[in-house]
Every structure is written in structure tokens, then in C-alpha cells.
Amino acid sequence: MNLRLIAAQIIDAVTDGHSLSDSLETKLATVKDARDRGFIQAVVFGVCRYYTYLDVLLSYLLQKPMKAKDSDVHALLLVGLYQLCFMRVPPHAAVAETVNAAGALRQPWARGLVNAVLREYLRHGDQVKEKMQGDLESDYAHPAWWIHNIKKAWPEHWRAILEANNTHPPFALRVNARKIARDDYLTMLIQAGITASAIPETEHGIIVPTTENIEALPGFAQGLVSVQDGAAQLAASLLALAPGQRVLDACAAPGGKLAHLLEIAPQSLTCIAVEKEKSRMHFITDNLKRLSLQAACVNADVGETNTWWDGVLFDRILLDAPCSASGVIRRHPDIKLLRQPTDIASLARTQRRLLDALWPLLKPHGLLLYATCSIFPEENVQVIKDFLATHPDATEEPIQATWGLSSEMGRQILPGMHNMDGFYYACLRK
């Protein structure tokens, strides 16, 4: 079993349009050793994170561009270059093992090409890097269209956003307020020898050093704590929950925000969670079971209300809308490869469709919280402005907070701000 070959196969699948998490899960199922799994994961996340940089670097090392049909060899070359550029793997081992992986591709010429390219980098890598300076795609490891769109949206912050996207995200937890206070759980972590600190912008958030074994955290199996970024934890408090309310969590998977609002929910609150993707329903139910929480879970397109709604209005609606996920690239670096420029307009149409469909389900004086993990105004401020222009019974309720940036509508957190992912929130009152 050649670990570099497995990593290259995963990268090849991502460039063919498959998500990194799905491709990684499939391939890792065949790898038994935990260290081997960790190595593969480090390589594929690293290649995705620096894909554009590595691709530009490779173009300087090749005598002629590679053919599209040789995408597997291309992926393996990036795996080799990533080891030499960013990992502590001894160069001779990185070259030898990557060349051996090329032998398994059943293309006789591949071994020679991989060997020549990697050794060329070892000989002349510094000179090549000097030639690459000033190329924005390699400097910031983002495709050109990403750089252009982010510069347009955030002319004062674009460099910080791009740099944050290429960093490793912090490991954030949410303490279950039903079972333990945050300060008490911090004490448990300290007693277990784990350094931790509170996320000041949240009521229940904690930052800990990255851990490979989540289930080993104190009280995890007992539901004392869950993994959730600090920005995502802001949703529950923004809903301003009260006893007896009926709440809809639209687009609910994987269930983190749902679980949080149930953890802080007053008595007699009822919640319905709707998720379109059947394959993701188990994430919701597994989370609720571990945390001893209850909600009615429905597998349906939340926008097709005639297929699931019972006609009873909601006091609160959380619409965590499908989006470009441009705010969570540091956690999911394959987003840079999977998204296309035309996706933004298409997603904005979906977001407006869902808002239009769910608004009639909200009681008078009720609150709808619109959320995305996007940083693009086309999916955020513009969607809310367009909605308000066509719904005279809707008003924006400004969010009073110290986190993020105040937008024309709602508030925006940029990637890395407050040590959080990029997120957008807007509150609409009926």
C-alpha cells in the first residue's frame, strides 16, 4: 500500500468534482494504521490548500503542459511537491516513495517524469520560486477568480482573507449548557492536561489545541461538549428564544446549530428540523442522540413547503442557507477547487427562493435568522436587500454586537476574525 498513491487518487477525485471529505472517507476505510491515515490526511488537505501554488510551481518545472487525461500523474506530482515544499519528510524518501507510487499507475513513462520533476525541484527550486514571485495565484494559493471576487467585495481586507484561508483553523468546542457551565468544563480540560481558553464573543465556546481524537475529550461521550466553530455558535442567541415557541431549523444538517438552540432552549419549546439530503440526516439524529436532545427531523426540500409543513406557523425560523462556503475555506480547502464563478449567482437564486418560501410560515412579529458561511455580498447583503424590497411586511432588525463588521444589512465575520470562520447573519422581523 503506497500512501502517496492513495493521496494522489483522492486529489484526482477532488479535481474531478468530488468533495474532499467524501473522497477521504472512502479511501481511508482501507487504511488500518492511524499514523498512515494521519499522513494521508495531512497530504491531501495540504495539497488542496496550496493547490494553485503547487500547480504554478509545477508549470515551471515541466517542459510542456500535461494532458488532461493524465490527471492522476498530475495529482501525484503535486503530492510529491507538497512533501518537498511543506513537510518534514526527508527529500530522498519523498522522491523515492512518490516515484514508486508512479510505478503503480501502469504508465511506464510516469516514473521517469515524476523522478525528473522532483529532482529538478531539489536542484533549482529556489530559482523557480524567485520567478514565481508576483504571480497572485501562486502568492496567495487561490484561483484568479477567487482573488478577483474577494478583492472586489473586500478591498480593504482581501489580503487578510486570502492569508487566513491558507491557515490551519483553530479547534473550537461548544459546551452543553444543559449539563455543565463553561468555566467548569474549562477546569475539566485543565485537569486533563489540555490547554484551553474561552471564546469571548460566545457564551459557550472554547478553543483547544487541535486534537486527533475528539472522542477522548473529557465528557464527550456523555454530551458535555460538541465540536463547533465560534461563528456558528452565534446563531442560537440571535434567535432570542422564549418559552412555548415553535422553531424551524431549515437546512439543518449536520445539526450543530439545532443542538445548540435546544441546549439553551427554554421549557416547552418545540423544534422541527428539515434537511433535503437524505445521506446527511444521520448527522442530525446522531448529534441529538449523543446530547440527549429531541426534535422532529424531516427529510424534505424545505422550500417545497407543501410536502412537509403541517400548516402551523413558527415563532422563529433559522435559515442556514446553502452557499458558496467561501468563509470556511481554511476548514475545507477543496472549496477553492470545487466552486466555479457561476456558482455564486446560482446560489443566490436558491437563497432567495428559500426566503420567499419560508416567510409565509412565520407568525406576525416572528423572527427569521438568515445565515450563511459566505463572505460574498451577492449571497448576503444583496439577498436581504432584494427580499426586503419585495416583502413590505418584513423589516431588518439590526444586530447589536461587538463581533464582526456592520454591513448595510446584517453583520459579517471575515475568516480569521476573532479566531472564527467567515459567517454572515441578518435578522428579519415580520
WONOR-V424724 format. One record per residue. N is the residue number from 1. RES is the residue in one small letter. PHI is phi in whole degrees, 0 to 359 (none if undefined). PSI is psi in whole degrees, -180 to 180 (none if undefined). OMEGA is omega in whole degrees, 0 to 359 (* if undefined). Layout:
N/RES/PHI/PSI/OMEGA, N/RES/PHI/PSI/OMEGA
This chain:
1/m/none/116/179, 2/n/262/117/185, 3/l/294/-34/179, 4/r/294/-36/178, 5/l/295/-43/178, 6/i/298/-44/179, 7/a/299/-43/180, 8/a/296/-38/178, 9/q/296/-38/178, 10/i/293/-46/179, 11/i/298/-41/179, 12/d/299/-39/179, 13/a/294/-40/180, 14/v/296/-45/180, 15/t/292/-15/176, 16/d/268/5/174, 17/g/106/4/180, 18/h/267/146/181, 19/s/290/149/180, 20/l/297/-43/183, 21/s/297/-43/180, 22/d/293/-45/181, 23/s/295/-40/180, 24/l/294/-45/180, 25/e/300/-42/181, 26/t/297/-47/184, 27/k/287/-38/182, 28/l/291/-19/178, 29/a/297/-21/181, 30/t/264/-2/183, 31/v/252/119/186, 32/k/272/-38/186, 33/d/284/129/183, 34/a/296/-37/179, 35/r/293/-38/178, 36/d/294/-41/178, 37/r/297/-41/179, 38/g/297/-39/179, 39/f/295/-47/180, 40/i/300/-45/181, 41/q/297/-43/180, 42/a/298/-40/181, 43/v/292/-49/186, 44/v/290/-37/176, 45/f/294/-40/180, 46/g/294/-43/179, 47/v/297/-43/178, 48/c/297/-41/182, 49/r/296/-40/184, 50/y/248/24/186, 51/y/305/-50/184, 52/t/295/-41/177, 53/y/299/-48/182, 54/l/295/-35/181, 55/d/292/-40/176, 56/v/295/-44/178, 57/l/302/-45/181, 58/l/297/-37/181, 59/s/298/-31/178, 60/y/284/-26/184, 61/l/271/-20/180, 62/l/273/146/177, 63/q/282/-27/176, 64/k/209/152/182, 65/p/300/151/178, 66/m/279/153/178, 67/k/281/150/182, 68/a/300/-33/182, 69/k/289/-13/180, 70/d/259/36/183, 71/s/297/-29/179, 72/d/292/-39/178, 73/v/291/-40/177, 74/h/303/-46/179, 75/a/298/-41/180, 76/l/294/-37/177, 77/l/297/-39/178, 78/l/293/-38/176, 79/v/300/-44/179, 80/g/296/-45/181, 81/l/294/-37/179, 82/y/298/-42/179, 83/q/300/-44/183, 84/l/288/-33/184, 85/c/275/-36/194, 86/f/233/-10/184, 87/m/247/165/181, 88/r/267/17/177, 89/v/294/130/177, 90/p/305/133/185, 91/p/307/-41/182, 92/h/295/-35/179, 93/a/289/-42/179, 94/a/299/-44/181, 95/v/293/-49/184, 96/a/298/-46/182, 97/e/290/-34/179, 98/t/288/-38/175, 99/v/296/-41/177, 100/n/299/-39/178, 101/a/297/-37/179, 102/a/298/-32/179, 103/g/297/-26/181, 104/a/278/-5/181, 105/l/278/-5/178, 106/r/60/33/173, 107/q/233/101/189, 108/p/309/-35/183, 109/w/286/-19/188, 110/a/296/-40/181, 111/r/302/-47/181, 112/g/296/-41/180, 113/l/294/-47/181, 114/v/298/-45/179, 115/n/299/-45/183, 116/a/294/-43/183, 117/v/293/-45/182, 118/l/292/-38/178, 119/r/288/-32/174, 120/e/297/-40/177, 121/y/296/-43/180, 122/l/298/-33/181, 123/r/279/-41/191, 124/h/231/20/183, 125/g/302/-42/182, 126/d/297/-41/180, 127/q/294/-39/179, 128/v/295/-43/180, 129/k/298/-35/177, 130/e/296/-40/179, 131/k/293/-28/183, 132/m/282/-17/185, 133/q/299/135/182, 134/g/97/-12/174, 135/d/277/111/187, 136/l/300/-37/181, 137/e/298/-41/178, 138/s/279/-36/180, 139/d/299/-39/185, 140/y/248/0/177, 141/a/53/45/174, 142/h/225/147/172, 143/p/300/154/185, 144/a/302/-38/183, 145/w/292/-34/175, 146/w/297/-47/181, 147/i/299/-45/180, 148/h/299/-48/183, 149/n/294/-39/180, 150/i/289/-39/176, 151/k/299/-40/180, 152/k/294/-43/183, 153/a/285/-38/187, 154/w/226/70/185, 155/p/299/-24/180, 156/e/266/-11/187, 157/h/234/2/191, 158/w/298/-39/180, 159/r/295/-44/180, 160/a/297/-38/179, 161/i/295/-48/181, 162/l/298/-41/180, 163/e/293/-41/178, 164/a/297/-37/180, 165/n/299/-25/183, 166/n/263/9/178, 167/t/262/163/174, 168/h/280/131/183, 169/p/287/154/174, 170/p/289/163/179, 171/f/261/109/186, 172/a/251/143/179, 173/l/236/156/173, 174/r/239/120/180, 175/v/282/137/179, 176/n/283/103/185, 177/a/296/-20/178, 178/r/290/-24/189, 179/k/245/-26/184, 180/i/199/148/176, 181/a/281/152/182, 182/r/301/-44/181, 183/d/298/-36/179, 184/d/292/-38/179, 185/y/289/-35/175, 186/l/301/-40/177, 187/t/297/-41/178, 188/m/300/-43/180, 189/l/296/-44/180, 190/i/298/-42/179, 191/q/295/-28/178, 192/a/274/3/178, 193/g/81/22/181, 194/i/251/120/177, 195/t/289/134/183, 196/a/208/158/177, 197/s/212/152/179, 198/a/286/149/172, 199/i/270/106/191, 200/p/297/-26/181, 201/e/283/-7/182, 202/t/241/164/177, 203/e/270/-25/189, 204/h/229/8/186, 205/g/272/148/179, 206/i/220/143/172, 207/i/253/131/176, 208/v/230/161/174, 209/p/300/149/181, 210/t/306/132/178, 211/t/238/139/180, 212/e/275/-18/183, 213/n/238/87/183, 214/i/300/-40/185, 215/e/293/-14/178, 216/a/276/-6/178, 217/l/297/142/180, 218/p/305/125/174, 219/g/75/8/182, 220/f/298/-48/181, 221/a/297/-27/181, 222/q/273/2/176, 223/g/81/22/179, 224/l/285/-22/188, 225/v/207/152/177, 226/s/226/161/176, 227/v/272/123/178, 228/q/195/132/178, 229/d/297/151/182, 230/g/300/-38/181, 231/a/297/-39/179, 232/a/292/-24/180, 233/q/286/-11/182, 234/l/284/-21/186, 235/a/299/-47/188, 236/a/301/-44/181, 237/s/289/-30/180, 238/l/292/-19/180, 239/l/285/-15/178, 240/a/49/62/185, 241/l/288/150/179, 242/a/218/158/182, 243/p/303/143/175, 244/g/80/2/182, 245/q/285/157/175, 246/r/248/123/190, 247/v/238/138/174, 248/l/249/127/170, 249/d/254/102/181, 250/a/274/145/181, 251/c/55/58/197, 252/a/280/-27/186, 253/a/295/145/4, 254/p/275/3/173, 255/g/103/7/182, 256/g/295/-48/180, 257/k/292/-38/177, 258/l/301/-49/181, 259/a/298/-40/181, 260/h/296/-46/181, 261/l/294/-31/176, 262/l/287/-32/178, 263/e/294/-33/182, 264/i/256/4/187, 265/a/292/140/172, 266/p/293/168/179, 267/q/297/153/176, 268/s/67/13/174, 269/l/281/137/177, 270/t/243/147/185, 271/c/223/137/173, 272/i/245/129/180, 273/a/247/125/182, 274/v/243/132/179, 275/e/222/131/183, 276/k/285/-41/186, 277/e/276/114/181, 278/k/299/-36/182, 279/s/294/-16/183, 280/r/258/-5/182, 281/m/298/-33/183, 282/h/294/-26/177, 283/f/298/-42/180, 284/i/294/-52/184, 285/t/295/-37/178, 286/d/296/-43/178, 287/n/298/-47/182, 288/l/297/-40/181, 289/k/296/-46/181, 290/r/297/-34/184, 291/l/266/1/180, 292/s/58/46/180, 293/l/243/160/182, 294/q/228/138/173, 295/a/203/153/175, 296/a/279/117/184, 297/c/255/127/185, 298/v/235/131/176, 299/n/265/102/182, 300/a/195/162/170, 301/d/283/112/186, 302/v/299/-24/179, 303/g/285/-20/176, 304/e/268/74/191, 305/t/296/-26/181, 306/n/292/-14/182, 307/t/268/-12/184, 308/w/217/-23/188, 309/w/281/137/181, 310/d/268/4/177, 311/g/91/-5/179, 312/v/269/127/184, 313/l/290/159/181, 314/f/253/145/173, 315/d/280/-33/182, 316/r/222/141/174, 317/i/229/127/172, 318/l/256/113/176, 319/l/252/96/174, 320/d/270/86/196, 321/a/287/148/172, 322/p/303/137/185, 323/c/208/-177/181, 324/s/290/-15/184, 325/a/59/28/181, 326/s/292/-11/178, 327/g/269/-7/184, 328/v/239/28/182, 329/i/299/-35/182, 330/r/294/-26/175, 331/r/273/-29/183, 332/h/229/74/186, 333/p/296/-17/178, 334/d/293/-15/177, 335/i/302/-35/179, 336/k/299/-29/182, 337/l/267/-32/186, 338/l/277/-35/182, 339/r/284/148/176, 340/q/237/156/183, 341/p/304/-33/182, 342/t/286/-13/183, 343/d/295/-33/187, 344/i/297/-48/180, 345/a/295/-39/179, 346/s/296/-43/179, 347/l/294/-37/178, 348/a/298/-37/177, 349/r/295/-41/177, 350/t/297/-43/181, 351/q/298/-42/179, 352/r/292/-37/178, 353/r/298/-43/181, 354/l/292/-40/177, 355/l/299/-46/180, 356/d/299/-39/183, 357/a/287/-36/186, 358/l/271/-23/184, 359/w/302/-41/178, 360/p/296/-15/181, 361/l/275/-4/185, 362/l/264/136/178, 363/k/294/154/169, 364/p/304/138/184, 365/h/73/1/178, 366/g/286/169/185, 367/l/237/131/172, 368/l/248/124/177, 369/l/259/117/179, 370/y/263/128/183, 371/a/223/144/169, 372/t/218/160/170, 373/c/257/43/179, 374/s/247/156/175, 375/i/247/3/183, 376/f/271/125/180, 377/p/303/-30/180, 378/e/300/-26/180, 379/e/262/-8/188, 380/n/239/-92/184, 381/v/303/-44/184, 382/q/293/-37/177, 383/v/299/-44/181, 384/i/292/-42/178, 385/k/298/-45/179, 386/d/297/-40/180, 387/f/294/-47/182, 388/l/296/-32/180, 389/a/293/-23/183, 390/t/247/3/181, 391/h/227/88/183, 392/p/296/-16/178, 393/d/272/9/180, 394/a/245/137/174, 395/t/229/147/175, 396/e/281/134/174, 397/e/256/105/185, 398/p/304/141/179, 399/i/272/119/178, 400/q/269/107/184, 401/a/203/162/177, 402/t/260/-10/181, 403/w/272/154/175, 404/g/70/-165/180, 405/l/243/139/176, 406/s/285/126/178, 407/s/256/173/176, 408/e/304/-35/173, 409/m/225/128/177, 410/g/75/-168/179, 411/r/229/146/183, 412/q/238/129/169, 413/i/258/130/178, 414/l/267/154/182, 415/p/306/130/180, 416/g/90/-20/179, 417/m/295/130/184, 418/h/58/23/182, 419/n/64/30/184, 420/m/244/169/171, 421/d/284/166/175, 422/g/285/128/182, 423/f/212/154/176, 424/y/230/139/177, 425/y/226/141/171, 426/a/216/137/180, 427/c/254/130/180, 428/l/241/126/180, 429/r/254/139/180, 430/k/266/none/*
